Amino acid sequence: MFSKFRLASVVLSFALSGPFTQILVAAGQRNAETELPLGSRDLTETRVTQQVTSGVMYSRIVRGVPSPLDYFTVFIFRPTLEQVNELAMQLRSQAYHPVVEEIANRAFDDPVQGPLGWRVTIGHFNSMQEATTLSNELAARGYTLLRVIYTGEDGGETSGPWVVHVLEIDPYKFAGKVNPVLGTGIVPGNEPLSGIATRAGALAGINGGYFVIGDSDGTPGDLAGISVLNGTLVSEAVNGRTSLVFPGTGVRDTFIASLATQITVKTASGEHRAIDELNRKPGLIRGCGGTGDTPTDKPKHDFTCTDPDELIFYTRIFGTQAEPGEGTEVVLGPHGIVSETRPQRGGAIPAGGAVLAGTGDAATWLQRNALPGVRLDISAQIFADTDPLQLGAEAGVVNGGPRLLKASVPYITAVAEGFHYPEDPEFYYRFGGRRNPRTLAGVTAEGHLLLVAVDGRQPGYSVGTSFEESANIMRALGAVDALNLDGGGSTSLTIGTELVNRPSDPTGPRPIADAIVIRP
């Protein structure tokens, strides 16, 4: 039950002054137990390590060199051999020289056999600008779904390079805390990691979970999955997604699990209803994974499901005003007593209280059952790998997915967690099969926490990693369990307030919704 709407127990300017050690690992002098399994074994690897504070080490690993065989090209995906042959024939008839290739690698847990699809590439260029010129020419001829790609990011053979940033926290030496924080201090709005680290007084930090960016997908800043801060459930789970759990009993107890949430409201007379979501715009569910979502109640990454009949619970972590719009909302006092009903949504959220808002038939339920003076009991339960989860008052949870390692073995649950669209196999190829910037987290057998940022989408500097390569990196670093966090342009890592990695967005560091911070 919520006690003052807080889940106390959920059954539910830092100077770079530490010592540096640089290690150059040359060909023929390799240590197979510590090298990163990226590219061929004869690649050089440079590691620079720094002690941030007692028990916290930062390492910057650079492996490989730009490959003279990689180039920019124009790419078109087709799901069937018939379609790709038809496309290639049309291109040849217009004096282009397409290359047709099978994409063999499916998701780790995909039950379907055979190729994922086929691709056509046109052109062989040294610069993105040249490839973009060809893409524009093809678009003018009526071709669609064109992409300019760098072949070093394809997931096939390359010599890199790769730039990998690693924070390792030893819980037996580190006396501080590691926990998630919101970007702006409330749910709405996003903030670059350096700003979050500054406000938090962080020794180091890394970006956290998936989140809403634009208004068309919900409330910007809403976590697209579960979030728990200081023992309080802030955002519901995308049911079945893997997350990183800080149970509030120390860094060494951090673990990785598939999470689900159940949140309900009940009246004294026994009337009850599921609460769909927490602290977000009703009707838009980023990542899906909830009951009644359309077109699916299963996880679906980078997709926004809809539901016209939702009950949304707001606390002051959302700010001072609930999301406005059609529907009904009621105001709850500290003990769950309805103090006010409102014919529209978007009113003030009282300090020490909450607002329960409904749309569609959920609004009708409120009108019938949440009259002034009625007590509403709100309860929430979190399940970890289907078992009820108890969290302490300082607990935190960061959403992510898919899982990468389980018991030291690659175990990439991309299909189960919605990173594969059966109707659009190119989605998995782009997101999981190709190389991208990645943020990763893992736990070693000794209870050390690993937080990893892999730079990517920057030819000549760092190509990024696929899901499979990410799993292999985490295993090489010593993780027994690992998961993928939000990546792409969100991937960022700070030491103190200084950004030490190179985010991929051309506009600079991306504002994010939450971060994992290391504090004294």
Secondary structure as UniProt FT lines:
FT   TURN            4..5
FT   STRAND          20..25
FT   TURN            27..28
FT   TURN            32..34
FT   TURN            41..42
FT   STRAND          45..53
FT   TURN            54..55
FT   STRAND          56..63
FT   TURN            68..69
FT   STRAND          72..78
FT   HELIX           81..93
FT   TURN            94..95
FT   STRAND          99..103
FT   TURN            108..109
FT   STRAND          117..125
FT   HELIX           128..140
FT   TURN            141..142
FT   STRAND          147..150
FT   HELIX           151..153
FT   STRAND          162..169
FT   TURN            171..173
FT   STRAND          177..182
FT   HELIX           193..200
FT   STRAND          204..207
FT   HELIX           215..217
FT   TURN            220..221
FT   STRAND          227..229
FT   TURN            230..231
FT   STRAND          232..235
FT   TURN            239..240
FT   STRAND          241..246
FT   HELIX           251..253
FT   STRAND          255..267
FT   TURN            268..269
FT   STRAND          272..274
FT   STRAND          277..278
FT   TURN            282..283
FT   STRAND          284..288
FT   TURN            291..292
FT   STRAND          299..306
FT   STRAND          311..314
FT   HELIX           316..318
FT   STRAND          328..332
FT   TURN            334..335
FT   STRAND          337..342
FT   TURN            351..352
FT   STRAND          354..358
FT   HELIX           361..369
FT   TURN            372..373
FT   STRAND          375..384
FT   TURN            385..386
FT   STRAND          387..388
FT   TURN            393..394
FT   STRAND          396..399
FT   STRAND          403..406
FT   TURN            407..408
FT   STRAND          409..410
FT   TURN            414..418
FT   TURN            422..423
FT   HELIX           426..428
FT   HELIX           429..433
FT   STRAND          438..444
FT   TURN            445..446
FT   STRAND          449..454
FT   TURN            459..461
FT   HELIX           467..476
FT   TURN            477..478
FT   STRAND          479..484
FT   HELIX           488..490
FT   STRAND          493..495
FT   TURN            496..497
FT   STRAND          498..499
FT   TURN            506..507
FT   STRAND          514..519
//
